[in-house]
Amino acid sequence: MRINITARRFKLNDELKDYAENEVMRLKKYYDDIIDTEIILGWEKKDRLAEINIKLNGTKLSAHERSEDIHKSIVLAVDKLERQVKKYKGRRHGFEHESLSSMDIISESTDENDD
């Protein structure tokens, strides 16, 4: 997984960079085929923003979070992406089962017609 981090309106220190990378790596345990990850961190008045975009096989998932603490914003955004990745994986897994079960039905009906 390739990770790109952008800081808007502040200078990114190594501690925050490592923290964001480690949090995003949690997503790997739910889905291995994450191709690219973009983390955008920003400051607006009192709020700290975290936007995380991940690219899967032909699909993009995105999460935006805003709070008073940048670490909290990162965690909330990653949690939101975890739910999205689980949902995506479930949908994808469901489609594979549907296609296999429909093939079984077709093959059973052709076997009955042969008799």
LOBA-44694 format. One record per residue: x, y negated, z negated of N, C-alpha, C, O in turn; residue in one letter. Coordinates in pm, whole numbers, padded with zeros to 5 digits. Atoms other than C-alpha are relative to their C-alpha. Example, Ala and Ser with C-alpha at 12.3 -4.5 7.8 and 13.67 -1.06 7.14 Angstrom:
BEGIN
{n.c1=00089 n.c2=00119 n.c3=00000 ca.c1=01230 ca.c2=00450 ca.c3=-00780 c.c1=00090 c.c2=-00120 c.c3=00000 o.c1=00194 o.c2=-00118 o.c3=-00066 r=a}
{n.c1=-00082 n.c2=00119 n.c3=00006 ca.c1=01367 ca.c2=00106 ca.c3=-00714 c.c1=-00077 c.c2=-00109 c.c3=-00073 o.c1=-00026 o.c2=-00220 o.c3=-00090 r=s}
//
This chain:
BEGIN
{n.c1=00085 n.c2=00117 n.c3=00000 ca.c1=00000 ca.c2=00000 ca.c3=00000 c.c1=00089 c.c2=-00123 c.c3=00000 o.c1=00181 o.c2=-00135 o.c3=-00081 r=m}
{n.c1=-00074 n.c2=00125 n.c3=-00008 ca.c1=00135 ca.c2=-00338 ca.c3=00099 c.c1=-00076 c.c2=-00107 c.c3=-00079 o.c1=-00197 o.c2=-00122 o.c3=-00062 r=r}
{n.c1=00064 n.c2=00102 n.c3=00083 ca.c1=00065 ca.c2=-00620 ca.c3=-00148 c.c1=00059 c.c2=-00136 c.c3=00032 o.c1=00181 o.c2=-00153 o.c3=00032 r=i}
{n.c1=-00040 n.c2=00137 n.c3=-00028 ca.c1=00076 ca.c2=-00989 ca.c3=-00061 c.c1=-00065 c.c2=-00091 c.c3=-00104 o.c1=-00187 o.c2=-00088 o.c3=-00120 r=n}
{n.c1=00053 n.c2=00088 n.c3=00105 ca.c1=00037 ca.c2=-01247 ca.c3=-00341 c.c1=00024 c.c2=-00145 c.c3=00039 o.c1=00133 o.c2=-00184 o.c3=00079 r=i}
{n.c1=-00006 n.c2=00142 n.c3=-00029 ca.c1=-00040 ca.c2=-01615 ca.c3=-00285 c.c1=-00045 c.c2=-00078 c.c3=-00122 o.c1=-00146 o.c2=-00045 o.c3=-00183 r=t}
{n.c1=00037 n.c2=00089 n.c3=00111 ca.c1=-00047 ca.c2=-01884 ca.c3=-00554 c.c1=-00038 c.c2=-00135 c.c3=00057 o.c1=00036 o.c2=-00194 o.c3=00136 r=a}
{n.c1=00047 n.c2=00130 n.c3=-00048 ca.c1=-00248 ca.c2=-02198 ca.c3=-00489 c.c1=-00001 c.c2=-00098 c.c3=-00117 o.c1=-00058 o.c2=-00071 o.c3=-00222 r=r}
{n.c1=-00006 n.c2=00110 n.c3=00096 ca.c1=-00179 ca.c2=-02519 ca.c3=-00680 c.c1=00077 c.c2=00030 c.c3=-00127 o.c1=00058 o.c2=-00038 o.c3=-00228 r=r}
{n.c1=-00091 n.c2=-00025 n.c3=00111 ca.c1=00074 ca.c2=-02364 ca.c3=-00916 c.c1=00113 c.c2=00091 c.c3=00048 o.c1=00103 o.c2=00153 o.c3=00153 r=f}
{n.c1=-00114 n.c2=-00085 n.c3=-00035 ca.c1=00406 ca.c2=-02183 ca.c3=-00913 c.c1=-00017 c.c2=00135 c.c3=-00069 o.c1=-00038 o.c2=00141 o.c3=-00190 r=k}
{n.c1=00019 n.c2=-00135 n.c3=00050 ca.c1=00380 ca.c2=-01807 ca.c3=-00955 c.c1=00128 c.c2=00051 c.c3=-00068 o.c1=00234 o.c2=00051 o.c3=-00006 r=l}
{n.c1=-00118 n.c2=-00056 n.c3=00068 ca.c1=00614 ca.c2=-01659 ca.c3=-01217 c.c1=00001 c.c2=00152 c.c3=00017 o.c1=-00100 o.c2=00212 o.c3=00056 r=n}
{n.c1=-00017 n.c2=-00144 n.c3=-00020 ca.c1=00746 ca.c2=-01302 ca.c3=-01209 c.c1=-00092 c.c2=00082 c.c3=-00089 o.c1=-00140 o.c2=00188 o.c3=-00048 r=d}
{n.c1=00085 n.c2=-00074 n.c3=00094 ca.c1=00545 ca.c2=-01192 ca.c3=-01514 c.c1=-00142 c.c2=00011 c.c3=00055 o.c1=-00202 o.c2=00119 o.c3=00050 r=e}
{n.c1=00135 n.c2=-00001 n.c3=-00055 ca.c1=00214 ca.c2=-01288 ca.c3=-01353 c.c1=-00006 c.c2=00081 c.c3=00129 o.c1=-00105 o.c2=00150 o.c3=00155 r=l}
{n.c1=-00006 n.c2=-00079 n.c3=-00123 ca.c1=00318 ca.c2=-01136 ca.c3=-01021 c.c1=-00001 c.c2=00149 c.c3=-00031 o.c1=-00075 o.c2=00225 o.c3=00032 r=k}
{n.c1=-00004 n.c2=-00141 n.c3=00040 ca.c1=00404 ca.c2=-00804 ca.c3=-01188 c.c1=-00134 c.c2=00046 c.c3=-00058 o.c1=-00180 o.c2=00156 o.c3=-00029 r=d}
{n.c1=00129 n.c2=-00032 n.c3=00060 ca.c1=00081 ca.c2=-00812 ca.c3=-01386 c.c1=-00107 c.c2=00024 c.c3=00107 o.c1=-00181 o.c2=00122 o.c3=00102 r=y}
{n.c1=00098 n.c2=-00013 n.c3=-00108 ca.c1=-00131 ca.c2=-00865 ca.c3=-01074 c.c1=00025 c.c2=00126 c.c3=00083 o.c1=-00070 o.c2=00196 o.c3=00119 r=a}
{n.c1=-00032 n.c2=-00120 n.c3=-00078 ca.c1=00051 ca.c2=-00591 ca.c3=-00883 c.c1=-00039 c.c2=00127 c.c3=-00076 o.c1=-00095 o.c2=00219 o.c3=-00017 r=e}
{n.c1=00034 n.c2=-00117 n.c3=00080 ca.c1=00008 ca.c2=-00342 ca.c3=-01169 c.c1=-00151 c.c2=00020 c.c3=-00009 o.c1=-00198 o.c2=00134 o.c3=-00003 r=n}
{n.c1=00146 n.c2=-00010 n.c3=00006 ca.c1=-00363 ca.c2=-00419 ca.c3=-01198 c.c1=-00057 c.c2=00053 c.c3=00131 o.c1=-00146 o.c2=00137 o.c3=00131 r=e}
{n.c1=00050 n.c2=-00044 n.c3=-00130 ca.c1=-00418 ca.c2=-00370 ca.c3=-00826 c.c1=00038 c.c2=00145 c.c3=00027 o.c1=-00035 o.c2=00216 o.c3=00097 r=v}
{n.c1=-00041 n.c2=-00139 n.c3=-00019 ca.c1=-00228 ca.c2=-00041 ca.c3=-00834 c.c1=-00098 c.c2=00098 c.c3=-00065 o.c1=-00098 o.c2=00216 o.c3=-00031 r=m}
{n.c1=00103 n.c2=-00086 n.c3=00060 ca.c1=-00512 ca.c2=00094 ca.c3=-01052 c.c1=-00096 c.c2=00053 c.c3=00105 o.c1=-00155 o.c2=00160 o.c3=00087 r=r}
{n.c1=00093 n.c2=-00040 n.c3=-00105 ca.c1=-00719 ca.c2=00114 ca.c3=-00733 c.c1=00046 c.c2=00124 c.c3=00073 o.c1=-00036 o.c2=00195 o.c3=00132 r=l}
{n.c1=-00053 n.c2=-00117 n.c3=-00070 ca.c1=-00489 ca.c2=00383 ca.c3=-00592 c.c1=-00054 c.c2=00130 c.c3=-00056 o.c1=-00064 o.c2=00229 o.c3=00017 r=k}
{n.c1=00050 n.c2=-00126 n.c3=00056 ca.c1=-00629 ca.c2=00641 ca.c3=-00833 c.c1=-00143 c.c2=00030 c.c3=00047 o.c1=-00189 o.c2=00143 o.c3=00033 r=k}
{n.c1=00134 n.c2=-00023 n.c3=-00052 ca.c1=-00975 ca.c2=00596 ca.c3=-00678 c.c1=-00002 c.c2=00028 c.c3=00150 o.c1=-00088 o.c2=00100 o.c3=00199 r=y}
{n.c1=-00004 n.c2=-00018 n.c3=-00145 ca.c1=-00875 ca.c2=00584 ca.c3=-00312 c.c1=00143 c.c2=-00020 c.c3=00047 o.c1=00203 o.c2=-00126 o.c3=00026 r=y}
{n.c1=-00141 n.c2=00004 n.c3=-00039 ca.c1=-00535 ca.c2=00662 ca.c3=-00162 c.c1=00028 c.c2=-00077 c.c3=00129 o.c1=00140 o.c2=-00123 o.c3=00149 r=d}
{n.c1=-00024 n.c2=00057 n.c3=-00133 ca.c1=-00582 ca.c2=00515 ca.c3=00186 c.c1=-00020 c.c2=-00151 c.c3=00005 o.c1=-00072 o.c2=-00203 o.c3=00104 r=d}
{n.c1=00004 n.c2=00145 n.c3=-00003 ca.c1=-00565 ca.c2=00147 ca.c3=00090 c.c1=00121 c.c2=-00047 c.c3=00080 o.c1=00235 o.c2=-00019 o.c3=00045 r=i}
{n.c1=-00107 n.c2=00039 n.c3=-00092 ca.c1=-00362 ca.c2=-00011 ca.c3=00369 c.c1=00068 c.c2=-00128 c.c3=-00045 o.c1=00191 o.c2=-00135 o.c3=-00054 r=i}
{n.c1=-00055 n.c2=00133 n.c3=00026 ca.c1=-00319 ca.c2=-00374 ca.c3=00269 c.c1=-00080 c.c2=-00066 c.c3=-00112 o.c1=-00202 o.c2=-00049 o.c3=-00121 r=d}
{n.c1=00064 n.c2=00072 n.c3=00110 ca.c1=-00394 ca.c2=-00586 ca.c3=-00038 c.c1=00050 c.c2=-00143 c.c3=00000 o.c1=00170 o.c2=-00168 o.c3=00008 r=t}
{n.c1=-00035 n.c2=00142 n.c3=00008 ca.c1=-00403 ca.c2=-00964 ca.c3=-00056 c.c1=-00058 c.c2=-00055 c.c3=-00129 o.c1=-00178 o.c2=-00046 o.c3=-00154 r=e}
{n.c1=00041 n.c2=00059 n.c3=00126 ca.c1=-00415 ca.c2=-01135 ca.c3=-00394 c.c1=00022 c.c2=-00151 c.c3=00010 o.c1=00133 o.c2=-00196 o.c3=00039 r=i}
{n.c1=-00008 n.c2=00147 n.c3=-00004 ca.c1=-00490 ca.c2=-01509 ca.c3=-00403 c.c1=-00037 c.c2=-00051 c.c3=-00138 o.c1=-00149 o.c2=-00030 o.c3=-00185 r=i}
{n.c1=00021 n.c2=00056 n.c3=00133 ca.c1=-00454 ca.c2=-01683 ca.c3=-00738 c.c1=-00001 c.c2=-00151 c.c3=00011 o.c1=00079 o.c2=-00209 o.c3=00086 r=l}
{n.c1=00008 n.c2=00145 n.c3=-00009 ca.c1=-00552 ca.c2=-02044 ca.c3=-00791 c.c1=-00049 c.c2=-00064 c.c3=-00128 o.c1=-00102 o.c2=00002 o.c3=-00217 r=g}
{n.c1=00043 n.c2=00080 n.c3=00113 ca.c1=-00625 ca.c2=-02321 ca.c3=-01038 c.c1=-00094 c.c2=-00107 c.c3=00051 o.c1=-00063 o.c2=-00176 o.c3=00148 r=w}
{n.c1=00093 n.c2=00109 n.c3=-00030 ca.c1=-00925 ca.c2=-02553 ca.c3=-01021 c.c1=-00047 c.c2=-00058 c.c3=-00132 o.c1=-00121 o.c2=00007 o.c3=-00207 r=e}
{n.c1=00035 n.c2=00067 n.c3=00125 ca.c1=-00966 ca.c2=-02798 ca.c3=-01307 c.c1=00024 c.c2=00092 c.c3=-00119 o.c1=00139 o.c2=00123 o.c3=-00151 r=k}
{n.c1=-00017 n.c2=-00087 n.c3=00117 ca.c1=-01032 ca.c2=-02573 ca.c3=-01609 c.c1=-00003 c.c2=00148 c.c3=00036 o.c1=00031 o.c2=00233 o.c3=-00046 r=k}
{n.c1=00018 n.c2=-00140 n.c3=-00039 ca.c1=-01094 ca.c2=-02253 ca.c3=-01413 c.c1=00124 c.c2=00057 c.c3=00068 o.c1=00199 o.c2=-00012 o.c3=00135 r=d}
{n.c1=-00106 n.c2=-00077 n.c3=-00067 ca.c1=-00847 ca.c2=-01990 ca.c3=-01299 c.c1=-00069 c.c2=00098 c.c3=00094 o.c1=-00159 o.c2=00171 o.c3=00053 r=r}
{n.c1=00065 n.c2=-00081 n.c3=-00102 ca.c1=-00939 ca.c2=-01811 ca.c3=-00979 c.c1=00085 c.c2=00119 c.c3=00040 o.c1=00208 o.c2=00110 o.c3=00046 r=l}
{n.c1=-00067 n.c2=-00118 n.c3=-00055 ca.c1=-00853 ca.c2=-01463 ca.c3=-00858 c.c1=-00087 c.c2=00054 c.c3=00112 o.c1=-00205 o.c2=00084 o.c3=00092 r=a}
{n.c1=00067 n.c2=-00058 n.c3=-00116 ca.c1=-00949 ca.c2=-01340 ca.c3=-00514 c.c1=00087 c.c2=00114 c.c3=00048 o.c1=00206 o.c2=00096 o.c3=00074 r=e}
{n.c1=-00074 n.c2=-00117 n.c3=-00045 ca.c1=-00848 ca.c2=-00992 ca.c3=-00408 c.c1=-00073 c.c2=00060 c.c3=00119 o.c1=-00192 o.c2=00089 o.c3=00112 r=i}
{n.c1=00054 n.c2=-00060 n.c3=-00122 ca.c1=-00902 ca.c2=-00854 ca.c3=-00059 c.c1=00080 c.c2=00127 c.c3=00029 o.c1=00203 o.c2=00124 o.c3=00031 r=n}
{n.c1=-00070 n.c2=-00123 n.c3=-00038 ca.c1=-00823 ca.c2=-00494 ca.c3=00030 c.c1=-00053 c.c2=00048 c.c3=00134 o.c1=-00169 o.c2=00029 o.c3=00168 r=i}
{n.c1=00032 n.c2=-00050 n.c3=-00133 ca.c1=-00820 ca.c2=-00333 ca.c3=00370 c.c1=00011 c.c2=00152 c.c3=-00004 o.c1=00117 o.c2=00207 o.c3=-00035 r=k}
{n.c1=00003 n.c2=-00145 n.c3=-00008 ca.c1=-00923 ca.c2=00030 ca.c3=00405 c.c1=-00004 c.c2=00039 c.c3=00147 o.c1=00020 o.c2=-00045 o.c3=00233 r=l}
{n.c1=00008 n.c2=-00045 n.c3=-00139 ca.c1=-00965 ca.c2=00237 ca.c3=00719 c.c1=-00117 c.c2=-00067 c.c3=00071 o.c1=-00228 o.c2=-00013 o.c3=00071 r=n}
{n.c1=00104 n.c2=00070 n.c3=-00075 ca.c1=-01162 ca.c2=-00016 ca.c3=00924 c.c1=-00097 c.c2=-00080 c.c3=-00084 o.c1=-00192 o.c2=-00135 o.c3=-00030 r=g}
{n.c1=00091 n.c2=00071 n.c3=00089 ca.c1=-01330 ca.c2=-00176 ca.c3=00621 c.c1=00079 c.c2=-00096 c.c3=-00088 o.c1=00192 o.c2=-00066 o.c3=-00128 r=t}
{n.c1=-00061 n.c2=00095 n.c3=00092 ca.c1=-01249 ca.c2=-00481 ca.c3=00413 c.c1=-00091 c.c2=-00017 c.c3=-00120 o.c1=-00212 o.c2=-00035 o.c3=-00106 r=k}
{n.c1=00074 n.c2=00024 n.c3=00124 ca.c1=-01355 ca.c2=-00517 ca.c3=00050 c.c1=00061 c.c2=-00122 c.c3=-00067 o.c1=00182 o.c2=-00144 o.c3=-00060 r=l}
{n.c1=-00047 n.c2=00124 n.c3=00058 ca.c1=-01332 ca.c2=-00842 ca.c3=-00140 c.c1=-00068 c.c2=-00024 c.c3=-00134 o.c1=-00184 o.c2=00012 o.c3=-00155 r=s}
{n.c1=00054 n.c2=00037 n.c3=00131 ca.c1=-01379 ca.c2=-00966 ca.c3=-00497 c.c1=00055 c.c2=-00137 c.c3=-00038 o.c1=00174 o.c2=-00164 o.c3=-00021 r=a}
{n.c1=-00038 n.c2=00134 n.c3=00046 ca.c1=-01373 ca.c2=-01321 ca.c3=-00633 c.c1=-00043 c.c2=-00013 c.c3=-00146 o.c1=-00155 o.c2=00023 o.c3=-00181 r=h}
{n.c1=00034 n.c2=00021 n.c3=00141 ca.c1=-01362 ca.c2=-01404 ca.c3=-01003 c.c1=00057 c.c2=-00132 c.c3=-00047 o.c1=00160 o.c2=-00179 o.c3=00002 r=e}
{n.c1=-00038 n.c2=00129 n.c3=00055 ca.c1=-01336 ca.c2=-01725 ca.c3=-01203 c.c1=-00018 c.c2=00007 c.c3=-00151 o.c1=-00122 o.c2=00050 o.c3=-00199 r=r}
{n.c1=00010 n.c2=00007 n.c3=00146 ca.c1=-01261 ca.c2=-01767 ca.c3=-01575 c.c1=00102 c.c2=-00102 c.c3=-00050 o.c1=00169 o.c2=-00168 o.c3=00029 r=s}
{n.c1=-00095 n.c2=00095 n.c3=00057 ca.c1=-01054 ca.c2=-01977 ca.c3=-01814 c.c1=00141 c.c2=00056 c.c3=-00011 o.c1=00236 o.c2=-00018 o.c3=-00035 r=e}
{n.c1=-00131 n.c2=-00065 n.c3=00011 ca.c1=-00768 ca.c2=-01724 ca.c3=-01819 c.c1=00028 c.c2=00075 c.c3=00130 o.c1=-00057 o.c2=00150 o.c3=00179 r=d}
{n.c1=-00035 n.c2=-00063 n.c3=-00128 ca.c1=-00587 ca.c2=-01605 ca.c3=-01506 c.c1=00006 c.c2=00152 c.c3=-00013 o.c1=-00032 o.c2=00223 o.c3=00080 r=i}
{n.c1=-00007 n.c2=-00145 n.c3=00020 ca.c1=-00526 ca.c2=-01258 ca.c3=-01653 c.c1=-00141 c.c2=00061 c.c3=-00002 o.c1=-00164 o.c2=00167 o.c3=00056 r=h}
{n.c1=00138 n.c2=-00047 n.c3=00006 ca.c1=-00896 ca.c2=-01217 ca.c3=-01726 c.c1=-00064 c.c2=-00001 c.c3=00139 o.c1=-00138 o.c2=00090 o.c3=00174 r=k}
{n.c1=00053 n.c2=00008 n.c3=-00136 ca.c1=-00984 ca.c2=-01328 ca.c3=-01372 c.c1=00052 c.c2=00116 c.c3=00085 o.c1=-00024 o.c2=00174 o.c3=00163 r=s}
{n.c1=-00058 n.c2=-00112 n.c3=-00076 ca.c1=-00748 ca.c2=-01066 ca.c3=-01227 c.c1=-00067 c.c2=00131 c.c3=-00039 o.c1=-00105 o.c2=00210 o.c3=00047 r=i}
{n.c1=00062 n.c2=-00124 n.c3=00048 ca.c1=-00891 ca.c2=-00788 ca.c3=-01445 c.c1=-00144 c.c2=00011 c.c3=00049 o.c1=-00185 o.c2=00118 o.c3=00094 r=v}
{n.c1=00140 n.c2=-00002 n.c3=-00045 ca.c1=-01251 ca.c2=-00883 ca.c3=-01359 c.c1=-00010 c.c2=00028 c.c3=00150 o.c1=-00099 o.c2=00101 o.c3=00194 r=l}
{n.c1=00001 n.c2=-00023 n.c3=-00145 ca.c1=-01173 ca.c2=-00891 ca.c3=-00986 c.c1=00035 c.c2=00145 c.c3=00033 o.c1=-00026 o.c2=00205 o.c3=00122 r=a}
{n.c1=-00038 n.c2=-00139 n.c3=-00024 ca.c1=-01001 ca.c2=-00551 ca.c3=-00999 c.c1=-00114 c.c2=00094 c.c3=-00042 o.c1=-00141 o.c2=00192 o.c3=00027 r=v}
{n.c1=00114 n.c2=-00081 n.c3=00042 ca.c1=-01295 ca.c2=-00406 ca.c3=-01195 c.c1=-00111 c.c2=-00001 c.c3=00105 o.c1=-00172 o.c2=00102 o.c3=00133 r=d}
{n.c1=00102 n.c2=00012 n.c3=-00104 ca.c1=-01532 ca.c2=-00536 ca.c3=-00929 c.c1=00040 c.c2=00082 c.c3=00123 o.c1=-00044 o.c2=00148 o.c3=00184 r=k}
{n.c1=-00047 n.c2=-00079 n.c3=-00114 ca.c1=-01317 ca.c2=-00380 ca.c3=-00657 c.c1=-00005 c.c2=00150 c.c3=-00028 o.c1=-00030 o.c2=00228 o.c3=00063 r=l}
{n.c1=00011 n.c2=-00141 n.c3=00035 ca.c1=-01309 ca.c2=-00048 ca.c3=-00844 c.c1=-00140 c.c2=00051 c.c3=00031 o.c1=-00156 o.c2=00158 o.c3=00090 r=e}
{n.c1=00138 n.c2=-00040 n.c3=-00027 ca.c1=-01688 ca.c2=-00033 ca.c3=-00825 c.c1=-00026 c.c2=00007 c.c3=00151 o.c1=-00093 o.c2=00099 o.c3=00199 r=r}
{n.c1=00019 n.c2=00001 n.c3=-00145 ca.c1=-01680 ca.c2=-00124 ca.c3=-00455 c.c1=00069 c.c2=00119 c.c3=00066 o.c1=00014 o.c2=00180 o.c3=00158 r=q}
{n.c1=-00075 n.c2=-00113 n.c3=-00058 ca.c1=-01415 ca.c2=00140 ca.c3=-00377 c.c1=-00072 c.c2=00131 c.c3=-00030 o.c1=-00081 o.c2=00218 o.c3=00057 r=v}
{n.c1=00074 n.c2=-00122 n.c3=00035 ca.c1=-01611 ca.c2=00409 ca.c3=-00564 c.c1=-00125 c.c2=00014 c.c3=00087 o.c1=-00156 o.c2=00123 o.c3=00134 r=k}
{n.c1=00120 n.c2=-00001 n.c3=-00083 ca.c1=-01925 ca.c2=00315 ca.c3=-00372 c.c1=00036 c.c2=00034 c.c3=00145 o.c1=-00033 o.c2=00113 o.c3=00210 r=k}
{n.c1=-00045 n.c2=-00028 n.c3=-00137 ca.c1=-01737 ca.c2=00316 ca.c3=-00040 c.c1=00038 c.c2=00146 c.c3=00015 o.c1=00003 o.c2=00211 o.c3=00114 r=y}
{n.c1=-00044 n.c2=-00139 n.c3=-00005 ca.c1=-01583 ca.c2=00652 ca.c3=-00118 c.c1=-00120 c.c2=00094 c.c3=-00005 o.c1=-00124 o.c2=00195 o.c3=00065 r=k}
{n.c1=00121 n.c2=-00081 n.c3=00008 ca.c1=-01923 ca.c2=00794 ca.c3=-00213 c.c1=-00077 c.c2=00001 c.c3=00130 o.c1=-00126 o.c2=00105 o.c3=00174 r=g}
{n.c1=00069 n.c2=00008 n.c3=-00129 ca.c1=-02081 ca.c2=00670 ca.c3=00108 c.c1=00073 c.c2=00082 c.c3=00105 o.c1=00012 o.c2=00157 o.c3=00181 r=r}
{n.c1=-00080 n.c2=-00072 n.c3=-00099 ca.c1=-01798 ca.c2=00808 ca.c3=00316 c.c1=-00009 c.c2=00150 c.c3=-00023 o.c1=-00021 o.c2=00227 o.c3=00073 r=r}
{n.c1=00010 n.c2=-00142 n.c3=00036 ca.c1=-01812 ca.c2=01141 ca.c3=00132 c.c1=-00139 c.c2=00052 c.c3=00036 o.c1=-00153 o.c2=00165 o.c3=00084 r=h}
{n.c1=00136 n.c2=-00039 n.c3=-00034 ca.c1=-02191 ca.c2=01150 ca.c3=00180 c.c1=-00019 c.c2=00021 c.c3=00149 o.c1=-00089 o.c2=00114 o.c3=00190 r=g}
{n.c1=00013 n.c2=-00015 n.c3=-00144 ca.c1=-02162 ca.c2=01101 ca.c3=00554 c.c1=00067 c.c2=00128 c.c3=00049 o.c1=00018 o.c2=00193 o.c3=00141 r=f}
{n.c1=-00068 n.c2=-00123 n.c3=-00040 ca.c1=-01915 ca.c2=01388 ca.c3=00581 c.c1=-00088 c.c2=00121 c.c3=-00030 o.c1=-00096 o.c2=00213 o.c3=00050 r=e}
{n.c1=00087 n.c2=-00110 n.c3=00036 ca.c1=-02157 ca.c2=01618 ca.c3=00399 c.c1=-00123 c.c2=00006 c.c3=00090 o.c1=-00168 o.c2=00114 o.c3=00127 r=h}
{n.c1=00116 n.c2=00002 n.c3=-00088 ca.c1=-02450 ca.c2=01505 ca.c3=00612 c.c1=00034 c.c2=00058 c.c3=00136 o.c1=-00044 o.c2=00135 o.c3=00192 r=e}
{n.c1=-00036 n.c2=-00050 n.c3=-00133 ca.c1=-02266 ca.c2=01577 ca.c3=00934 c.c1=00025 c.c2=00150 c.c3=-00005 o.c1=-00010 o.c2=00221 o.c3=00089 r=s}
{n.c1=-00023 n.c2=-00143 n.c3=00012 ca.c1=-02157 ca.c2=01919 ca.c3=00810 c.c1=-00130 c.c2=00076 c.c3=-00019 o.c1=-00149 o.c2=00181 o.c3=00042 r=l}
{n.c1=00126 n.c2=-00069 n.c3=00023 ca.c1=-02504 ca.c2=02013 ca.c3=00685 c.c1=-00087 c.c2=00000 c.c3=00126 o.c1=-00157 o.c2=00098 o.c3=00152 r=s}
{n.c1=00078 n.c2=00003 n.c3=-00123 ca.c1=-02667 ca.c2=01902 ca.c3=01011 c.c1=00058 c.c2=00099 c.c3=00102 o.c1=-00017 o.c2=00158 o.c3=00179 r=s}
{n.c1=-00061 n.c2=-00098 n.c3=-00090 ca.c1=-02418 ca.c2=02117 ca.c3=01203 c.c1=-00041 c.c2=00140 c.c3=-00042 o.c1=-00064 o.c2=00225 o.c3=00044 r=m}
{n.c1=00043 n.c2=-00131 n.c3=00049 ca.c1=-02510 ca.c2=02414 ca.c3=00981 c.c1=-00143 c.c2=00028 c.c3=00043 o.c1=-00174 o.c2=00140 o.c3=00083 r=d}
{n.c1=00139 n.c2=-00018 n.c3=-00040 ca.c1=-02879 ca.c2=02360 ca.c3=01056 c.c1=-00009 c.c2=00029 c.c3=00149 o.c1=-00086 o.c2=00116 o.c3=00191 r=i}
{n.c1=00000 n.c2=-00022 n.c3=-00145 ca.c1=-02811 ca.c2=02340 ca.c3=01429 c.c1=00050 c.c2=00139 c.c3=00032 o.c1=-00008 o.c2=00207 o.c3=00117 r=i}
{n.c1=-00054 n.c2=-00132 n.c3=-00029 ca.c1=-02600 ca.c2=02655 ca.c3=01424 c.c1=-00096 c.c2=00109 c.c3=-00046 o.c1=-00106 o.c2=00212 o.c3=00020 r=s}
{n.c1=00098 n.c2=-00098 n.c3=00046 ca.c1=-02865 ca.c2=02842 ca.c3=01220 c.c1=-00117 c.c2=00010 c.c3=00097 o.c1=-00166 o.c2=00120 o.c3=00124 r=e}
{n.c1=00113 n.c2=-00004 n.c3=-00092 ca.c1=-03140 ca.c2=02743 ca.c3=01461 c.c1=00038 c.c2=00065 c.c3=00133 o.c1=-00045 o.c2=00131 o.c3=00195 r=s}
{n.c1=-00042 n.c2=-00066 n.c3=-00124 ca.c1=-02937 ca.c2=02858 ca.c3=01761 c.c1=00016 c.c2=00149 c.c3=-00023 o.c1=-00008 o.c2=00229 o.c3=00068 r=t}
{n.c1=-00013 n.c2=-00144 n.c3=00031 ca.c1=-02865 ca.c2=03190 ca.c3=01585 c.c1=-00138 c.c2=00066 c.c3=-00002 o.c1=-00152 o.c2=00180 o.c3=00043 r=d}
{n.c1=00136 n.c2=-00054 n.c3=00005 ca.c1=-03241 ca.c2=03242 ca.c3=01528 c.c1=-00056 c.c2=00012 c.c3=00141 o.c1=-00129 o.c2=00106 o.c3=00170 r=e}
{n.c1=00051 n.c2=-00005 n.c3=-00138 ca.c1=-03314 ca.c2=03167 ca.c3=01894 c.c1=00064 c.c2=00112 c.c3=00079 o.c1=00004 o.c2=00162 o.c3=00175 r=n}
{n.c1=-00068 n.c2=-00107 n.c3=-00070 ca.c1=-03060 ca.c2=03427 ca.c3=02005 c.c1=-00066 c.c2=00135 c.c3=-00027 o.c1=-00054 o.c2=00226 o.c3=00055 r=d}
{n.c1=00062 n.c2=-00128 n.c3=00038 ca.c1=-03255 ca.c2=03705 ca.c3=01826 c.c1=-00120 c.c2=00025 c.c3=00080 o.c1=-00186 o.c2=00128 o.c3=00063 r=d}
//
